[in-house]
Amino acid sequence: MPNFNVLLEGAWLVRDVKTVDDAIGVAISEAGKRLNQKKMEYVDVEVGESSCPECGEELDGVLLVAGTALVGMLFEIKIFNAESEEHAGRIAKSMIGKALGSIPLRVVEVTKID
């Protein structure tokens, strides 16, 4: 059975922050803590990016309003011995979802590893 690299995106809510950088720091710290509690240190965690529709410039995937931020997070994990790309995505979503709790997740990309 083949192995896959799976990239998931999630929406992390952070309250009582003053800056985008604070929101990013808190989101990464909280995600790392939850993953480490489940012994999932092998999951790579990053902040997502989006492109400005006008100029095309890459921006951090964070929206900060009234001290509350929505941080777009990316979670990357290797899944071994999955039956298909879809199966690998379901496994990754299940594993990371159990560790993170109520954080909404979506499969962004699944690539086969040789």
N, C-alpha and C positions, 0 to 999 in steps of 0.2 A: 504494500500500500504506500502511496506517495505521502510526502511531507509538504506542508504549506506554511507560508508566512501570512498572517492575517492582521489587517489594520482595521481597528474599530474607532469610531468617533463617539464621544459622549458629551453630554451637557451637564456641567457642574455649576451649581448655584453657590455663591459665596456671599455672605451677609456681613455688614458692618465693615466695609473697606473704603478707603479714601482714594486710592489710585489703582490704575490698571495693573501696575507691577505688584502691588500688594495682593490683588485678586489672583494673579497668576501664581504667586508664591504660595498662598494659602491653598489653592486648588491642587497644585502639584504635591504639596506636603500632605494634605488630607488623603489624596488618592494613593500616594506611596505608603502611608501608614496603614490604610485598609488592605492594600495588596500584601504588604509585609506581614500583617497579622495572619493572613492565609498562606504564608510561605510562598508567595508568588513574586519573588524578587526578579524573576526572569522576564517580567513584562516591562517593556519600555514605555515610558509616559512622557508626552510632550504636549505643548499647547498648540492647538490648531491655528491655521492661518486662513484668511480670506482675501480676495482681491477686490480693490476698489473698482466699482463699475465704470467710473469716469476716467481714471488715469492708469488703472491696471497695477498700481503699487500694492505690494503684499502688506497686509495689516494683521496684527495679532487678533485671534478669534475671541475677543472679549468685548462684552457690552456692559458698561457701568452706568447705572442710573440710581440716584438717591441712595448711594451707599451699598447697593446690592449689585452684584456682577453675575453675569452668565458667561462662563468660561468654556470655550470649545476645546475639548481634550482629545488627544489621539493616544490609543493604546495599541501596541504592537506585540504580537506573541507568535511563537512558532508552534504549530500543531503537527504532531507526528502520527503517521499511520491513519490518516483520514480516508474515507472512501471517495470523496469528491471535494471540489471547492466549496460547494454549498454545505457539505457535512463539516468541513473544517471551520467555516464561518459560524455554524451553529454551536460547535464545541467551544470555540473561542468566546462567543457571546455568553454562553452558559457559565464557563469558568470565571470570566472576568465579572460578569453580572452578579454571581454569587458573592464575590469578594467585595464589590462596590455597593451592593444593596439596591437602592431605588434610583440609581443613576441611569437615565435612558441611554441605550447603546444602539449603534447601527453599523453594520459591516460596510466598510468603504472599499476595501481592496483585498483580494486573495490571490497570492501568487505561489506557484509551485516551486519547491526547492529541490534542486538536484542532489 
